[in-house]
Amino acid sequence: MTKTQILNAFFATLAAVALTLLTLPAQAAGPACAPRGALVERLSSQFGETRRGIGLGTQGRIVEIFASEATGSWTIVVTLPDGRACLMASGLNWEDRMDDLAHLADAQA
């Protein structure tokens, strides 16, 4: 599989995740939000997470996935046009796995 096919598959998956997150009803108390710089610094310093993917959501929102190879933790962040970044989901046991998406790229070839 070529790098282009891998990237296409990755962005297709990221878009699906973004659409799912952006169409879910808001949490009762709302997501935790902070200025993007402070939030990214906290993910890095406390959890060792770095950005693994990025995509453009609806209404100018930016969706990012942060993860740590060392701890396996992951976080999905949505940044709003006003610069606030909101934690949408987080968890454990993150794996960078593109091989599971190979069938999607081959179908488009």
C-alpha positions as CSV (number, residue, x, y, z in Angstrom):
1,M,0.0,0.0,0.0
2,T,1.4,3.4,-0.9
3,K,1.8,6.3,1.5
4,T,-1.0,8.2,-0.3
5,Q,-3.4,5.3,0.2
6,I,-2.4,5.1,3.9
7,L,-3.0,8.8,4.4
8,N,-6.3,8.6,2.5
9,A,-7.5,5.8,4.7
10,F,-6.3,7.6,7.9
11,F,-8.2,10.8,6.9
12,A,-11.3,8.9,6.0
13,T,-11.3,7.4,9.5
14,L,-10.5,10.7,11.2
15,A,-13.4,12.3,9.3
16,A,-15.7,9.6,10.5
17,V,-14.6,10.1,14.1
18,A,-15.0,13.8,13.7
19,L,-18.5,13.5,12.3
20,T,-19.5,11.1,15.1
21,L,-18.2,13.4,17.8
22,L,-19.7,16.6,16.3
23,T,-23.1,15.1,16.0
24,L,-23.3,13.5,19.5
25,P,-25.5,15.4,22.0
26,A,-23.6,17.7,24.4
27,Q,-22.7,16.3,27.8
28,A,-24.9,17.5,30.6
29,A,-22.2,19.6,32.1
30,G,-20.5,20.3,28.8
31,P,-17.0,19.3,27.7
32,A,-13.9,20.6,29.6
33,C,-12.5,23.5,27.6
34,A,-9.5,25.7,27.9
35,P,-7.2,27.8,25.7
36,R,-5.7,25.4,23.1
37,G,-2.1,26.2,24.1
38,A,-2.7,25.4,27.7
39,L,-4.6,22.2,26.9
40,V,-1.9,20.9,24.5
41,E,0.8,21.7,27.1
42,R,-1.1,19.7,29.7
43,L,-1.6,16.7,27.5
44,S,2.1,16.8,26.7
45,S,3.5,17.3,30.2
46,Q,1.1,15.2,32.2
47,F,0.4,12.4,29.7
48,G,3.2,12.5,27.2
49,E,0.7,12.8,24.4
50,T,1.5,14.2,21.0
51,R,-0.7,15.0,18.0
52,R,-1.3,12.0,15.8
53,G,-4.0,13.3,13.5
54,I,-5.9,16.4,12.5
55,G,-9.0,17.2,10.5
56,L,-11.5,20.0,9.8
57,G,-14.9,19.5,11.3
58,T,-18.1,21.5,10.8
59,Q,-18.5,25.2,11.6
60,G,-14.7,25.8,11.4
61,R,-13.9,23.3,14.2
62,I,-10.6,21.5,14.2
63,V,-10.5,17.9,15.4
64,E,-7.2,16.5,16.7
65,I,-6.2,13.1,18.2
66,F,-3.4,13.1,20.7
67,A,-1.8,9.9,22.0
68,S,1.2,8.6,23.9
69,E,3.2,5.5,22.8
70,A,4.7,5.2,26.2
71,T,1.4,5.1,28.2
72,G,-1.1,4.2,25.5
73,S,-3.4,7.1,26.6
74,W,-5.3,9.0,23.9
75,T,-7.4,12.2,23.8
76,I,-9.7,13.7,21.2
77,V,-9.7,17.5,21.2
78,V,-12.0,19.8,19.3
79,T,-10.7,23.4,18.9
80,L,-13.4,26.1,18.3
81,P,-12.9,29.1,16.0
82,D,-12.5,31.3,19.1
83,G,-9.4,29.4,20.2
84,R,-11.0,27.3,23.0
85,A,-10.1,23.6,22.8
86,C,-12.5,21.1,24.4
87,L,-11.8,17.5,25.5
88,M,-14.3,15.3,23.8
89,A,-13.1,11.8,24.6
90,S,-10.1,10.0,26.1
91,G,-9.0,6.5,26.9
92,L,-6.2,3.9,27.1
93,N,-4.6,1.3,24.9
94,W,-4.0,3.5,21.9
95,E,-2.4,1.7,18.9
96,D,-1.2,3.3,15.6
97,R,-2.8,0.7,13.3
98,M,-3.1,1.5,9.6
99,D,-3.0,-2.2,8.4
100,D,-6.7,-2.7,9.4
101,L,-7.7,0.0,6.9
102,A,-5.8,-1.5,3.9
103,H,-9.0,-2.9,2.4
104,L,-10.4,0.7,2.1
105,A,-7.5,2.0,0.2
106,D,-7.4,-1.0,-2.1
107,A,-11.1,-0.6,-2.9
108,Q,-10.4,2.9,-4.2
109,A,-7.5,1.9,-6.5
